[in-house]
Amino acid sequence: MSRKVFYKRGWNHTKTRGRETNTTCSFCGRIVPKYKTFAVYRGFGISDPSLRKEIGLGAGMISTTKFYACPACARHRRIVKKVRK
């Protein structure tokens, strides 16, 4: 999982409001502006040394996929923490 980030966003993401690109949340399918989403990287790795030696991978990571999570899913899946004052 990614590191814990506090859920706080400002309006400094774009010069003009209302022209943000939209993305789809990978978990619930909600359409959210891209600046509100949280990027989650997930990969498939092989931890068995003999199998890794047989395949010939040095790093052990086969593929890494980038997912976008909306604020609700990010809080539910504990990717981010809500700001407590």
C-alpha positions, -999 to 999 in steps of 0.1 A, spaced: 0 0 0 10 36 -2 20 57 27 -6 74 48 -14 110 37 -37 134 55 -68 142 35 -64 179 27 -66 195 -7 -64 232 -18 -75 251 -49 -40 254 -62 -44 225 -86 -54 244 -116 -55 280 -128 -92 280 -138 -118 262 -118 -142 240 -136 -119 227 -162 -104 197 -144 -101 163 -160 -123 136 -145 -112 101 -136 -131 71 -125 -126 56 -91 -111 22 -95 -130 8 -65 -165 22 -67 -167 36 -102 -176 71 -92 -165 99 -116 -143 123 -96 -121 153 -106 -86 141 -109 -72 165 -83 -94 149 -56 -83 114 -63 -54 95 -45 -31 74 -66 -25 39 -54 2 17 -69 -2 -21 -67 22 -46 -81 26 -83 -85 59 -96 -71 75 -129 -67 90 -135 -33 103 -171 -38 140 -169 -46 142 -201 -66 112 -192 -88 126 -157 -93 160 -172 -103 142 -195 -128 123 -167 -144 153 -144 -144 139 -113 -128 163 -91 -109 139 -68 -90 111 -93 -85 83 -70 -96 65 -82 -127 40 -54 -132 28 -22 -114 -6 -8 -119 -18 27 -110 -53 30 -95 -72 61 -86 -93 62 -54 -120 87 -46 -118 104 -11 -146 81 3 -129 49 -9 -95 62 2 -108 67 37 -127 34 38 -96 14 26 -73 34 49 -52 48 22 -55 83 38 -64 96 72 -89 124 78 -74 156 92 -80 159 130 -77 193 145 
